[in-house]
């Protein structure tokens, strides 16, 4: 099963939260409490996003975090890479990056096809932005709006 890791999921929730509040400084504790996330893991994720320049850390008594890039320009691919490292569908897609050869059967019967799928996945992840997640009405609000409309 292909799925986002918990770190990536928390990163996405945190940056969506920061996108909603604009340039208001928000503490990691506030984000963790509001979204039911473990504070230590969230702080680790926010530190990684700070190191990559996607969020900015503000020190002090009223410190916290703000989004340092536009939600419309912050891609899902960039978010995953910031938290987990480059996206690789299978091991052979990183052979060029790490200089290692795949140890499976040579010639590999799926290599060309897998690389094509990998390229398509990366293209998709680069088209999806934080704004696509942040500015969608939450499911609970959609359900209540539908019930009122009926």
Backbone as CSV, one residue per row, in Angstrom:
resi,resn,N_x,N_y,N_z,CA_x,CA_y,CA_z,C_x,C_y,C_z
1,UNK,0.851,-1.180,0.000,0.000,0.000,0.000,0.891,1.236,0.000
2,UNK,0.597,2.138,-0.868,1.309,3.408,-0.945,0.543,4.421,-0.104
3,UNK,1.195,4.981,0.900,0.522,5.963,1.750,1.539,6.952,2.299
4,UNK,1.034,8.094,2.733,1.891,9.096,3.355,2.282,8.614,4.746
5,UNK,3.483,8.946,5.165,3.897,8.605,6.522,3.202,9.540,7.509
6,UNK,3.245,9.171,8.752,2.649,10.018,9.782,3.340,11.381,9.821
7,UNK,4.679,11.396,9.651,5.406,12.678,9.654,4.920,13.574,8.518
8,UNK,4.729,13.006,7.346,4.270,13.798,6.206,2.844,14.287,6.440
9,UNK,2.017,13.432,6.991,0.635,13.807,7.292,0.601,14.969,8.292
10,UNK,1.399,14.879,9.349,1.447,15.952,10.339,2.007,17.238,9.725
11,UNK,2.993,17.104,8.856,3.554,18.281,8.190,2.489,18.965,7.348
12,UNK,1.724,18.183,6.628,0.680,18.740,5.778,-0.396,19.437,6.609
13,UNK,-0.798,18.818,7.693,-1.793,19.435,8.580,-1.241,20.741,9.156
14,UNK,0.014,20.712,9.598,0.623,21.906,10.205,0.736,23.046,9.201
15,UNK,1.190,22.781,7.985,1.339,23.872,7.020,-0.017,24.377,6.547
16,UNK,-1.020,23.511,6.513,-2.376,23.979,6.190,-2.887,24.898,7.295
17,UNK,-2.614,24.531,8.536,-2.984,25.379,9.673,-2.299,26.744,9.541
18,UNK,-1.001,26.730,9.234,-0.257,27.986,9.081,-0.775,28.795,7.891
19,UNK,-1.184,28.126,6.833,-1.740,28.828,5.671,-3.030,29.545,6.055
20,UNK,-3.840,28.912,6.880,-5.118,29.510,7.304,-4.936,30.749,8.167
21,UNK,-3.891,30.771,8.986,-3.721,31.901,9.899,-2.889,33.026,9.301
22,UNK,-2.391,32.833,8.090,-1.606,33.879,7.432,-0.268,34.086,8.106
23,UNK,0.042,35.320,8.439,1.342,35.630,9.045,1.290,35.665,10.573
24,UNK,0.201,35.184,11.150,0.109,35.087,12.609,1.070,33.991,13.075
25,UNK,1.846,34.280,14.101,2.789,33.312,14.662,1.997,32.314,15.514
26,UNK,2.207,31.028,15.239,1.470,29.970,15.933,2.462,29.006,16.567
27,UNK,2.237,28.656,17.811,3.135,27.718,18.494,2.865,26.293,18.041
28,UNK,3.889,25.475,18.145,3.745,24.049,17.832,2.717,23.422,18.772
29,UNK,2.725,23.846,20.019,1.775,23.323,21.001,0.327,23.599,20.568
30,UNK,0.082,24.806,20.081,-1.273,25.165,19.643,-1.716,24.266,18.477
31,UNK,-0.834,24.059,17.517,-1.164,23.210,16.367,-1.407,21.774,16.835
32,UNK,-0.519,21.277,17.686,-0.629,19.897,18.179,-1.938,19.690,18.937
33,UNK,-2.268,20.623,19.813,-3.497,20.488,20.604,-4.736,20.586,19.737
34,UNK,-4.742,21.515,18.796,-5.925,21.708,17.960,-6.185,20.514,17.044
35,UNK,-5.118,19.819,16.635,-5.280,18.738,15.666,-4.988,17.357,16.238
36,UNK,-4.761,17.278,17.551,-4.565,15.986,18.203,-3.307,15.254,17.780
37,UNK,-2.217,15.988,17.647,-0.947,15.392,17.237,0.025,15.371,18.415
38,UNK,0.921,14.380,18.460,1.935,14.379,19.523,2.925,15.527,19.312
39,UNK,3.102,16.338,20.327,3.948,17.529,20.234,5.389,17.216,19.830
40,UNK,6.055,16.212,20.413,7.453,15.968,20.022,7.624,15.660,18.531
41,UNK,6.735,14.853,17.969,6.825,14.524,16.547,6.532,15.747,15.692
42,UNK,5.538,16.532,16.080,5.225,17.744,15.329,6.400,18.716,15.369
43,UNK,7.032,18.871,16.524,8.179,19.787,16.618,9.322,19.322,15.727
44,UNK,9.543,18.021,15.651,10.564,17.464,14.771,10.255,17.809,13.304
45,UNK,9.012,17.657,12.922,8.579,17.957,11.555,8.746,19.447,11.255
46,UNK,8.334,20.297,12.181,8.450,21.741,11.977,9.910,22.180,11.887
47,UNK,10.789,21.533,12.643,12.224,21.839,12.545,12.748,21.519,11.153
48,UNK,12.327,20.381,10.599,12.747,20.016,9.247,12.236,21.037,8.230
49,UNK,10.994,21.446,8.369,10.422,22.430,7.446,11.088,23.792,7.606
50,UNK,11.540,24.100,8.814,12.278,25.336,9.051,13.642,25.278,8.360
51,UNK,14.329,24.134,8.497,15.642,23.966,7.862,15.577,24.079,6.344
52,UNK,14.480,23.634,5.754,14.349,23.705,4.294,13.782,25.043,3.824
53,UNK,13.428,25.922,4.769,12.940,27.252,4.409,11.463,27.332,4.090
54,UNK,10.719,26.281,4.388,9.284,26.295,4.100,8.472,26.958,5.211
55,UNK,8.951,26.844,6.435,8.356,27.588,7.548,9.472,28.371,8.218
56,UNK,9.075,29.411,8.921,10.048,30.232,9.634,9.763,30.112,11.113
57,UNK,10.810,29.902,11.880,10.709,29.790,13.327,10.931,31.164,13.937
58,UNK,10.038,31.542,14.845,10.143,32.810,15.555,10.442,32.490,17.014
59,UNK,11.543,33.004,17.526,11.936,32.746,18.913,11.258,33.719,19.866
60,UNK,11.271,33.342,21.138,10.762,34.242,22.168,9.507,33.728,22.841
61,UNK,9.050,34.511,23.830,7.880,34.128,24.618,6.636,33.977,23.750
62,UNK,6.527,34.796,22.733,5.376,34.716,21.823,5.800,34.094,20.489
63,UNK,6.801,33.241,20.568,7.351,32.616,19.370,6.492,31.488,18.842
64,UNK,6.941,30.971,17.724,6.213,29.886,17.085,6.661,29.772,15.639
65,UNK,5.711,29.523,14.782,6.013,29.297,13.371,5.063,30.067,12.468
66,UNK,5.582,30.446,11.307,4.776,31.026,10.234,5.202,30.345,8.937
67,UNK,4.297,30.305,7.993,4.614,29.742,6.682,5.534,30.721,5.967
68,UNK,6.642,30.239,5.431,7.643,31.102,4.794,7.518,31.123,3.279
69,UNK,6.663,30.282,2.738,6.445,30.240,1.293,4.950,30.327,1.013
70,UNK,4.619,30.746,-0.167,3.216,30.845,-0.552,2.598,29.446,-0.631
71,UNK,1.413,29.245,-0.067,0.756,27.935,-0.149,0.531,27.492,-1.606
72,UNK,0.361,28.459,-2.497,0.148,28.149,-3.910,1.423,27.655,-4.598
73,UNK,2.582,27.945,-4.005,3.856,27.533,-4.591,4.507,26.372,-3.847
74,UNK,3.972,26.000,-2.712,4.529,24.927,-1.891,3.882,23.612,-2.327
75,UNK,4.626,22.810,-3.084,4.065,21.585,-3.642,4.104,20.433,-2.645
76,UNK,3.245,19.465,-2.898,3.230,18.264,-2.073,4.552,17.518,-2.214
77,UNK,5.142,17.537,-3.405,6.447,16.912,-3.616,7.505,17.565,-2.732
78,UNK,7.511,18.891,-2.674,8.482,19.614,-1.849,8.265,19.328,-0.366
79,UNK,7.018,19.226,0.054,6.714,18.943,1.446,7.214,17.542,1.818
80,UNK,6.921,16.549,0.984,7.365,15.185,1.264,8.884,15.127,1.288
81,UNK,9.528,15.777,0.329,10.991,15.765,0.286,11.595,16.436,1.513
82,UNK,10.974,17.526,1.974,11.481,18.232,3.154,11.422,17.351,4.401
83,UNK,10.386,16.549,4.510,10.172,15.748,5.709,10.809,14.359,5.613
84,UNK,10.710,13.737,4.437,11.135,12.344,4.286,12.353,12.148,3.391
85,UNK,12.634,13.134,2.544,13.639,12.949,1.506,12.924,12.741,0.178
86,UNK,13.675,12.614,-0.905,13.053,12.498,-2.231,12.097,11.307,-2.346
87,UNK,11.036,11.506,-3.088,10.045,10.465,-3.323,10.617,9.435,-4.293
88,UNK,10.501,8.164,-3.922,10.922,7.070,-4.793,9.854,5.994,-4.761
89,UNK,9.282,5.732,-5.919,8.247,4.711,-6.001,8.817,3.335,-5.671
90,UNK,9.967,3.009,-6.219,10.674,1.757,-5.931,12.165,2.048,-5.854
91,UNK,12.942,1.053,-5.427,14.377,1.257,-5.230,15.097,1.729,-6.491
92,UNK,14.741,1.204,-7.650,15.521,1.529,-8.847,15.346,2.978,-9.301
93,UNK,14.356,3.668,-8.789,14.183,5.065,-9.203,15.207,5.983,-8.566
94,UNK,15.933,5.505,-7.560,16.952,6.345,-6.941,18.363,5.923,-7.317
95,UNK,18.522,5.011,-8.277,19.850,4.527,-8.665,20.727,5.657,-9.175
96,UNK,20.167,6.567,-9.948,20.949,7.663,-10.483,21.377,8.629,-9.383
97,UNK,20.534,8.832,-8.401,20.815,9.774,-7.324,21.920,9.233,-6.404
98,UNK,21.787,7.981,-6.000,22.738,7.404,-5.053,23.907,6.698,-5.727
99,UNK,23.886,6.566,-7.042,24.971,5.910,-7.752,25.015,4.406,-7.556
100,UNK,23.952,3.824,-7.001,23.895,2.383,-6.797,23.056,1.739,-7.882
101,UNK,23.409,0.543,-8.240,22.652,-0.220,-9.230,21.634,-1.088,-8.505
102,UNK,20.520,-1.316,-9.157,19.502,-2.221,-8.628,20.074,-3.630,-8.635
103,UNK,19.834,-4.379,-7.569,20.374,-5.733,-7.456,19.406,-6.807,-7.943
104,UNK,18.247,-6.405,-8.433,17.288,-7.380,-8.939,17.697,-7.817,-10.336
105,UNK,16.976,-8.753,-10.902,17.313,-9.355,-12.200,17.679,-8.309,-13.241
106,UNK,18.752,-8.613,-13.967,19.219,-7.704,-15.009,19.116,-8.428,-16.334
107,UNK,18.447,-8.025,-17.335,17.701,-6.765,-17.360,16.358,-6.892,-16.636
108,UNK,16.009,-5.884,-15.916,14.770,-5.888,-15.135,13.576,-5.727,-16.079
109,UNK,12.588,-6.616,-15.977,11.444,-6.543,-16.888,10.492,-5.375,-16.611
110,UNK,10.609,-4.739,-15.439,9.660,-3.663,-15.105,10.318,-2.295,-14.991
111,UNK,11.622,-2.225,-15.088,12.338,-0.971,-14.814,11.812,0.209,-15.629
112,UNK,11.695,0.032,-16.932,11.254,1.132,-17.792,9.836,1.586,-17.428
113,UNK,8.953,0.637,-17.213,7.560,0.968,-16.855,7.481,1.629,-15.489
114,UNK,8.231,1.114,-14.535,8.215,1.676,-13.179,8.758,3.097,-13.194
115,UNK,9.801,3.320,-13.951,10.347,4.683,-14.033,9.322,5.645,-14.632
116,UNK,8.547,5.189,-15.605,7.510,6.038,-16.205,6.436,6.375,-15.157
117,UNK,6.008,5.370,-14.404,5.019,5.605,-13.342,5.595,6.554,-12.299
118,UNK,6.854,6.361,-11.957,7.522,7.235,-10.989,7.523,8.690,-11.487
119,UNK,7.860,8.888,-12.753,7.870,10.242,-13.326,6.475,10.857,-13.278
120,UNK,5.451,10.068,-13.598,4.072,10.568,-13.554,3.660,10.920,-12.123
121,UNK,4.070,10.088,-11.164,3.769,10.368,-9.759,4.414,11.679,-9.330
122,UNK,5.684,11.868,-9.676,6.383,13.112,-9.315,5.727,14.320,-9.982
123,UNK,5.307,14.182,-11.233,4.615,15.280,-11.917,3.332,15.639,-11.174
124,UNK,2.577,14.630,-10.770,1.338,14.865,-10.025,1.632,15.556,-8.695
125,UNK,2.605,15.058,-7.960,2.946,15.650,-6.664,3.443,17.088,-6.807
126,UNK,4.006,17.423,-7.953,4.457,18.790,-8.195,3.329,19.711,-8.659
127,UNK,2.207,19.137,-9.067,1.046,19.961,-9.449,0.137,20.239,-8.258
128,UNK,0.211,19.414,-7.231,-0.628,19.580,-6.042,0.106,20.485,-5.054
129,UNK,-0.597,21.497,-4.564,0.027,22.440,-3.640,-0.646,22.412,-2.269
130,UNK,0.001,23.031,-1.329,-0.571,23.170,0.012,-1.904,23.908,-0.079
131,UNK,-2.001,24.862,-0.979,-3.254,25.603,-1.147,-4.402,24.670,-1.531
132,UNK,-4.107,23.632,-2.310,-5.144,22.673,-2.701,-5.728,21.958,-1.485
133,UNK,-4.934,21.801,-0.448,-5.401,21.170,0.788,-5.960,22.203,1.764
134,UNK,-5.265,23.321,1.889,-5.588,24.299,2.930,-6.906,25.018,2.703
135,UNK,-7.261,25.231,1.465,-8.430,26.058,1.196,-9.644,25.260,0.757
136,UNK,-9.691,23.992,1.145,-10.851,23.142,0.892,-11.666,23.112,2.170
137,UNK,-12.973,23.223,2.025,-13.862,23.213,3.185,-13.771,21.863,3.899
138,UNK,-13.588,21.861,5.223,-13.507,20.600,5.971,-14.764,19.744,5.783
139,UNK,-14.612,18.418,5.883,-15.728,17.493,5.665,-16.900,17.756,6.598
140,UNK,-16.639,18.028,7.867,-17.722,18.265,8.824,-18.547,19.473,8.395
141,UNK,-17.887,20.523,7.926,-18.595,21.721,7.480,-19.386,21.425,6.208
142,UNK,-18.832,20.605,5.310,-19.539,20.236,4.087,-20.796,19.459,4.419
143,UNK,-20.696,18.520,5.352,-21.847,17.698,5.737,-22.946,18.562,6.316
144,UNK,-22.601,19.529,7.212,-23.618,20.380,7.804,-24.230,21.311,6.773
145,UNK,-23.408,21.790,5.836,-23.925,22.687,4.790,-24.902,21.940,3.898
146,UNK,-24.608,20.682,3.579,-25.509,19.870,2.756,-26.821,19.619,3.483
147,UNK,-26.740,19.337,4.791,-27.951,19.062,5.570,-28.830,20.299,5.649
148,UNK,-28.238,21.480,5.785,-28.997,22.733,5.844,-29.658,23.017,4.495
149,UNK,-28.931,22.733,3.416,-29.427,23.012,2.069,-30.617,22.128,1.711
150,UNK,-30.691,20.938,2.305,-31.792,20.008,1.978,-32.966,20.339,2.779
